[in-house]
Amino acid sequence: MQEFRKDPITGRWVIISTERARRPQAFARESVPPGVAGLSPFAAGQESQAQPQLLAYHHGEGGAWSLRVVPNRYPALRVEGVVEHQGEGMYDRMSGIGAHEVIIETPDPTANFADLPEARIADLFWAFRDRVNDLKRDFRLRYMVMFKNHGETAGATIAHSHSQLIALPVVPRFTEEELAGSRRYFDYRHRCIYCDMLKQEAQTQSRLVWSNDGFAAFTPYASRFPFETWVLPRRHMSHFEQVTDAEVRQLAVVMKQVLQRLDAALERPAYNFVIHTSPAQDGALEHYHWHIEIIPRVVRVAGFEWSTGIYINPTAPEEAAAFLRDAVLKAVLKEQETAAPLPAGSAR
């Protein structure tokens, strides 16, 4: 059973999805093994373990697949049915209509996403774009959530590299707040706040991590978490699916650079990245700018943050950006130092 329930105080929706089989007694910590070919249901040769294929890209000899998209075996929401609103006394609920898909980024269960070739990283964003353009034809679906959970503490329950897409019949409260904030800025200054942010970060350079002609990555001025990094397209676009083929290739370069720097600086941390985009059924918006937010899971959110919504970040974004800019060089130097032969007669 899947259904949405609305918090009557904040207006926030939650999904109750009992089909995901998480009863109260099932929350003992589960360890996730590292990627092993024989254990991954996503690996090449294990296709029968997954749901029917929705999309696949093929590269290499014999036309073997390099990326597949399948429905989630334990979906938070299902496409079948109609959107029905119901009341339960003072409370509101709605049928759990939507879509929940898994993007398997590589047939290799041991591959690390940041180490994939840029062309394969680009495939993920092409797959997101293809699936969004297909799903948005269903006018019941109002918002597309595209995200990656990497590592157990970031929510990944399967070590094999993959991302997810969940299509919702509602616009999330957080997205509504972002849209409203950017609209207020636009009404006052007649400019996109994200475009202005890009210009300022390019001028100051202190929080810039990496950039190319299409995208810029920087640690935001009011970072909530250590090493939080945003990736923004230089061209104003309100919807992710407006991205061009050339821009996808540029995005892959920036994402690989950022994720490899996070791996080098923080010794391969767990992380989440989420694509923030405009509601699927809205036209182009002059005040909103799609972007990606990358959150390394290096600190825990505790009582103060939960009770206030105010985050305590122990690392200044300027320091984090400088560390990330130098991270790959430091990793190379460390590797060279480790590999260097010892002088005769020396001992470790």
Backbone torsions as a table, in degrees:
resi	resn	phi	psi	omega
1	MET	NA	129.7	175.1
2	GLN	-125.1	135.3	174.8
3	GLU	-155.6	154.2	172.2
4	PHE	-91.9	140.9	172.1
5	ARG	-127.7	138.8	-173.8
6	LYS	-105.1	128.2	175.0
7	ASP	-69.6	119.4	-175.1
8	PRO	-71.4	-13.8	-178.5
9	ILE	-89.9	-50.0	-175.2
10	THR	-96.6	-17.5	-174.7
11	GLY	79.6	9.3	-178.7
12	ARG	-80.2	135.1	175.8
13	TRP	-90.4	143.8	169.1
14	VAL	-125.3	156.1	177.1
15	ILE	-106.2	124.3	170.7
16	ILE	-97.9	113.7	-174.4
17	SER	-130.9	82.3	-175.5
18	THR	-70.3	-16.5	178.7
19	GLU	-69.5	-13.2	176.9
20	ARG	-79.1	2.1	167.3
21	ALA	59.5	44.1	176.5
22	ARG	-114.8	79.1	176.7
23	ARG	-75.6	163.9	-176.9
24	PRO	-54.0	-34.6	-178.0
25	GLN	-79.4	-2.1	-173.8
26	ALA	-97.9	13.4	-173.2
27	PHE	-100.2	17.2	170.2
28	ALA	-62.9	144.8	-175.0
29	ARG	-62.8	130.2	178.0
30	GLU	-107.1	129.1	177.3
31	SER	-83.9	142.7	179.4
32	VAL	-108.0	119.5	-178.5
33	PRO	-69.4	153.9	174.4
34	PRO	-63.0	163.4	-176.9
35	GLY	-58.8	122.7	177.7
36	VAL	-134.7	131.2	-171.8
37	ALA	-55.0	-42.6	-174.8
38	GLY	-74.4	-12.3	-175.0
39	LEU	-105.9	-9.2	-174.1
40	SER	-91.8	123.7	175.2
41	PRO	-72.7	-9.3	-179.1
42	PHE	-96.0	-6.3	-172.6
43	ALA	-71.8	158.8	173.9
44	ALA	-57.7	134.9	-177.0
45	GLY	93.6	-10.7	-179.9
46	GLN	-109.6	20.0	-173.6
47	GLU	-58.4	-29.7	-178.1
48	SER	-68.6	-17.5	179.2
49	GLN	-78.6	-18.4	-178.3
50	ALA	-94.6	171.2	176.5
51	GLN	-72.5	166.1	-179.9
52	PRO	-54.9	138.8	-174.4
53	GLN	-68.0	135.1	176.4
54	LEU	-99.3	-29.7	-175.6
55	LEU	-161.7	145.9	174.8
56	ALA	-149.3	145.0	170.8
57	TYR	-112.3	143.6	-177.1
58	HIS	-124.2	133.3	176.8
59	HIS	-143.1	156.2	173.8
60	GLY	88.5	-172.8	-175.0
61	GLU	-70.5	141.6	175.1
62	GLY	72.9	7.6	178.7
63	GLY	67.3	26.0	179.4
64	ALA	-64.6	145.9	-178.1
65	TRP	-72.7	146.1	175.4
66	SER	-112.5	-19.3	176.9
67	LEU	-151.5	139.9	176.8
68	ARG	-133.1	149.4	173.0
69	VAL	-121.3	128.0	-179.4
70	VAL	-136.2	154.9	172.7
71	PRO	-63.8	146.1	175.1
72	ASN	-64.1	133.1	-179.6
73	ARG	-65.0	-30.0	178.5
74	TYR	-122.2	74.4	-170.3
75	PRO	-71.0	143.6	171.8
76	ALA	-71.3	-28.8	-178.5
77	LEU	-141.9	159.1	178.7
78	ARG	-126.9	147.9	-178.4
79	VAL	-72.5	-33.3	-174.1
80	GLU	-67.1	141.5	175.1
81	GLY	111.5	-172.6	179.8
82	VAL	-124.2	155.9	177.8
83	VAL	-79.4	113.8	-179.1
84	GLU	-122.1	128.1	175.9
85	HIS	-97.6	134.1	-179.5
86	GLN	-135.6	156.3	174.9
87	GLY	-110.6	148.4	174.5
88	GLU	-134.8	85.2	-171.5
89	GLY	65.4	-124.4	-179.9
90	MET	-80.4	-7.9	-172.7
91	TYR	-97.1	153.6	177.0
92	ASP	-116.0	142.0	174.2
93	ARG	-142.1	166.2	-176.1
94	MET	-146.8	148.1	179.7
95	SER	-61.2	146.7	-174.3
96	GLY	-83.6	65.1	179.9
97	ILE	-90.3	140.2	177.9
98	GLY	167.2	-158.7	176.5
99	ALA	-144.0	147.6	-179.1
100	HIS	-139.4	111.0	-173.9
101	GLU	-124.0	153.5	179.1
102	VAL	-116.4	130.4	176.0
103	ILE	-103.9	110.5	178.9
104	ILE	-87.6	111.6	-165.3
105	GLU	-81.5	-14.7	-176.9
106	THR	-161.7	147.5	174.6
107	PRO	-75.3	-10.6	-176.5
108	ASP	-90.1	112.6	-177.2
109	PRO	-70.8	-12.9	-178.5
110	THR	-97.9	-4.0	-175.3
111	ALA	-73.5	141.5	173.9
112	ASN	-96.8	129.8	-173.6
113	PHE	-54.5	-42.7	-177.4
114	ALA	-64.5	-21.3	-178.1
115	ASP	-94.7	-3.3	177.8
116	LEU	-66.7	152.8	174.1
117	PRO	-58.8	152.7	-178.9
118	GLU	-56.1	-36.2	-179.7
119	ALA	-63.3	-34.4	179.4
120	ARG	-77.8	-31.9	174.0
121	ILE	-65.6	-40.0	177.0
122	ALA	-60.4	-34.9	179.9
123	ASP	-56.3	-37.9	179.7
124	LEU	-59.2	-45.4	-176.9
125	PHE	-73.5	-30.8	171.8
126	TRP	-65.0	-40.5	179.3
127	ALA	-63.9	-44.0	175.1
128	PHE	-55.8	-47.4	-178.0
129	ARG	-62.4	-45.0	-179.4
130	ASP	-62.4	-42.8	-176.9
131	ARG	-71.7	-37.9	177.3
132	VAL	-62.3	-45.9	-179.2
133	ASN	-62.7	-30.8	176.8
134	ASP	-75.9	-47.0	-175.1
135	LEU	-68.9	-33.2	-176.1
136	LYS	-68.9	-10.7	174.0
137	ARG	-69.7	-17.6	173.2
138	ASP	-86.9	105.8	-172.0
139	PHE	-71.7	-5.4	172.3
140	ARG	-72.1	-23.9	-173.0
141	LEU	-93.1	117.4	-171.2
142	ARG	-105.7	-20.3	-178.0
143	TYR	-147.2	138.3	-179.1
144	MET	-109.8	117.6	178.5
145	VAL	-99.2	116.8	-179.5
146	MET	-117.4	124.1	-173.4
147	PHE	-155.2	162.5	174.1
148	LYS	-130.3	130.4	170.8
149	ASN	-107.0	118.0	-178.4
150	HIS	-116.9	113.3	179.8
151	GLY	98.7	151.5	-175.2
152	GLU	-60.2	-43.8	-178.0
153	THR	-70.8	-12.6	175.1
154	ALA	-94.3	1.6	175.6
155	GLY	105.2	1.5	179.5
156	ALA	-76.7	126.9	178.6
157	THR	-101.8	-7.5	174.9
158	ILE	-128.7	129.8	-174.8
159	ALA	-72.1	-27.2	-179.7
160	HIS	-58.1	129.9	-172.9
161	SER	-61.2	124.2	-180.0
162	HIS	-158.0	161.9	174.8
163	SER	-127.9	177.1	-176.9
164	GLN	-139.2	156.3	173.8
165	LEU	-133.3	126.3	175.9
166	ILE	-122.5	121.6	178.4
167	ALA	-97.1	128.6	-173.5
168	LEU	-112.6	149.9	173.5
169	PRO	-87.2	4.7	178.8
170	VAL	-132.6	159.7	172.9
171	VAL	-93.5	124.1	-178.3
172	PRO	-58.7	148.4	-179.6
173	ARG	-58.7	-40.1	-179.4
174	PHE	-61.9	-40.8	178.8
175	THR	-64.9	-41.3	178.1
176	GLU	-60.1	-38.3	178.7
177	GLU	-67.4	-40.9	176.5
178	GLU	-62.5	-44.9	-180.0
179	LEU	-62.2	-42.5	-179.2
180	ALA	-67.0	-41.4	179.5
181	GLY	-64.5	-43.3	179.2
182	SER	-69.7	-29.7	177.1
183	ARG	-68.2	-40.5	178.6
184	ARG	-61.6	-42.9	179.6
185	TYR	-63.3	-43.6	-178.8
186	PHE	-64.9	-41.1	-179.9
187	ASP	-63.8	-30.9	-177.8
188	TYR	-84.2	-42.0	-172.4
189	ARG	-112.2	-8.6	-180.0
190	HIS	61.2	32.7	177.6
191	ARG	-141.5	155.1	174.6
192	CYS	-74.1	130.1	-178.4
193	ILE	-66.1	-32.5	-179.9
194	TYR	-72.7	-36.8	175.1
195	CYS	-63.2	-41.1	177.0
196	ASP	-64.8	-38.4	178.1
197	MET	-61.4	-43.8	178.3
198	LEU	-58.6	-44.6	-178.8
199	LYS	-63.1	-44.0	-178.0
200	GLN	-67.6	-41.4	179.9
201	GLU	-65.6	-34.9	177.2
202	ALA	-67.3	-33.4	-179.7
203	GLN	-75.1	-46.0	-175.6
204	THR	-78.7	-35.4	178.0
205	GLN	68.7	-12.4	-171.0
206	SER	-69.1	-25.3	-179.9
207	ARG	-111.3	2.9	-179.6
208	LEU	-74.9	132.0	179.5
209	VAL	-102.2	-47.1	-178.0
210	TRP	-163.2	148.5	177.4
211	SER	-154.4	158.8	169.7
212	ASN	-142.0	-166.3	-175.5
213	ASP	-66.1	-23.5	-175.2
214	GLY	-102.0	-27.3	-171.7
215	PHE	-144.7	156.9	173.9
216	ALA	-132.4	138.5	176.7
217	ALA	-115.4	131.6	-179.4
218	PHE	-151.2	158.7	173.5
219	THR	-85.9	121.8	-173.5
220	PRO	-64.5	149.6	-177.2
221	TYR	-53.4	-43.4	179.2
222	ALA	-106.9	57.6	-179.2
223	SER	-59.9	133.7	177.7
224	ARG	-81.6	-29.3	-173.2
225	PHE	-132.1	153.4	175.4
226	PRO	-59.0	131.6	176.1
227	PHE	68.1	14.7	170.9
228	GLU	-56.8	132.4	-175.7
229	THR	-133.8	135.0	176.0
230	TRP	-109.4	145.2	175.8
231	VAL	-122.1	120.2	-177.1
232	LEU	-121.4	139.3	171.5
233	PRO	-72.4	141.5	178.9
234	ARG	-70.0	-34.2	177.6
235	ARG	-78.5	135.7	179.6
236	HIS	-68.7	120.7	175.8
237	MET	-143.0	130.3	178.7
238	SER	-86.5	-25.6	-176.0
239	HIS	-117.3	132.9	178.9
240	PHE	-56.1	-39.4	-174.6
241	GLU	-68.8	-3.7	174.4
242	GLN	-79.6	-6.9	-175.2
243	VAL	-65.3	141.0	-179.6
244	THR	-89.8	168.2	178.3
245	ASP	-59.2	-44.3	-179.7
246	ALA	-62.4	-39.6	-179.8
247	GLU	-68.7	-34.4	176.5
248	VAL	-61.8	-41.7	178.5
249	ARG	-64.8	-38.1	176.8
250	GLN	-68.0	-37.6	177.9
251	LEU	-62.8	-40.8	179.8
252	ALA	-60.6	-38.5	179.0
253	VAL	-63.2	-47.3	-178.0
254	VAL	-66.3	-44.3	-179.5
255	MET	-61.6	-41.7	179.1
256	LYS	-63.0	-43.0	179.0
257	GLN	-61.2	-46.1	-177.8
258	VAL	-66.2	-47.7	-176.2
259	LEU	-67.3	-36.0	176.6
260	GLN	-67.7	-35.0	176.6
261	ARG	-67.6	-40.6	175.5
262	LEU	-62.3	-41.9	177.6
263	ASP	-60.7	-43.8	-178.0
264	ALA	-70.5	-40.9	-175.6
265	ALA	-74.5	-36.6	-171.4
266	LEU	-116.6	13.4	176.8
267	GLU	58.0	58.1	175.7
268	ARG	55.9	66.0	-178.4
269	PRO	-75.5	159.9	165.2
270	ALA	-68.7	148.6	178.9
271	TYR	-156.0	162.5	169.2
272	ASN	-120.8	142.3	162.7
273	PHE	-129.8	144.4	-174.7
274	VAL	-133.4	136.9	173.8
275	ILE	-90.8	119.7	176.6
276	HIS	-94.7	120.7	-176.0
277	THR	-138.1	174.0	-179.5
278	SER	-83.1	159.2	177.4
279	PRO	-54.4	140.3	-170.6
280	ALA	-61.5	-34.3	-174.6
281	GLN	-92.8	1.9	176.6
282	ASP	-84.5	150.2	171.4
283	GLY	-74.7	-178.5	179.8
284	ALA	-59.6	135.7	-177.7
285	LEU	-112.1	129.5	-179.3
286	GLU	-80.6	-14.5	-176.8
287	HIS	-101.1	-9.1	-176.7
288	TYR	-118.6	151.7	-171.2
289	HIS	-139.5	115.3	-178.2
290	TRP	-65.9	153.6	-178.7
291	HIS	-162.8	170.0	178.3
292	ILE	-115.3	135.5	174.9
293	GLU	-114.7	125.8	-180.0
294	ILE	-110.1	124.8	-176.8
295	ILE	-122.7	102.7	171.8
296	PRO	-67.3	139.0	-177.6
297	ARG	-93.1	75.0	-176.3
298	VAL	-109.8	-11.4	174.0
299	VAL	-132.2	158.4	178.9
300	ARG	-97.4	141.0	172.0
301	VAL	-81.9	124.5	-173.2
302	ALA	-118.9	-164.7	-171.4
303	GLY	-58.2	-41.0	-178.4
304	PHE	-61.4	-46.7	-179.2
305	GLU	-64.2	-43.6	-179.8
306	TRP	-64.3	-35.1	-174.7
307	SER	-84.1	-22.6	-174.7
308	THR	-117.9	-22.8	-171.7
309	GLY	75.1	7.3	178.0
310	ILE	-102.3	125.7	-176.3
311	TYR	-96.8	141.8	175.3
312	ILE	-102.8	112.9	-178.4
313	ASN	-107.8	114.8	-177.0
314	PRO	-79.8	-1.9	-178.0
315	THR	-126.1	121.6	179.1
316	ALA	-63.9	138.4	-178.9
317	PRO	-59.8	-30.6	178.0
318	GLU	-65.1	-40.7	177.8
319	GLU	-67.7	-41.1	179.8
320	ALA	-62.7	-44.1	-179.1
321	ALA	-62.7	-43.3	179.4
322	ALA	-62.4	-40.6	179.6
323	PHE	-64.8	-41.6	-179.9
324	LEU	-69.0	-37.2	178.7
325	ARG	-60.3	-34.6	-177.3
326	ASP	-95.6	-4.5	-167.9
327	ALA	-62.4	-45.6	-177.4
328	VAL	-65.4	-41.6	178.4
329	LEU	-61.0	-44.3	-179.9
330	LYS	-62.8	-38.9	-179.9
331	ALA	-65.4	-40.1	178.8
332	VAL	-64.8	-45.4	179.6
333	LEU	-62.2	-39.6	179.0
334	LYS	-65.0	-41.4	179.4
335	GLU	-64.8	-41.2	178.3
336	GLN	-64.9	-38.8	180.0
337	GLU	-65.5	-40.0	179.7
338	THR	-67.9	-37.9	-175.7
339	ALA	-82.7	-14.3	-175.1
340	ALA	-66.0	135.4	178.8
341	PRO	-66.9	146.6	179.2
342	LEU	-81.0	147.0	175.9
343	PRO	-61.0	151.2	178.7
344	ALA	-55.3	136.3	177.2
345	GLY	85.2	-4.9	-179.3
346	SER	-88.2	161.7	179.9
347	ALA	-133.3	148.0	178.6
348	ARG	-82.2	NA	NA
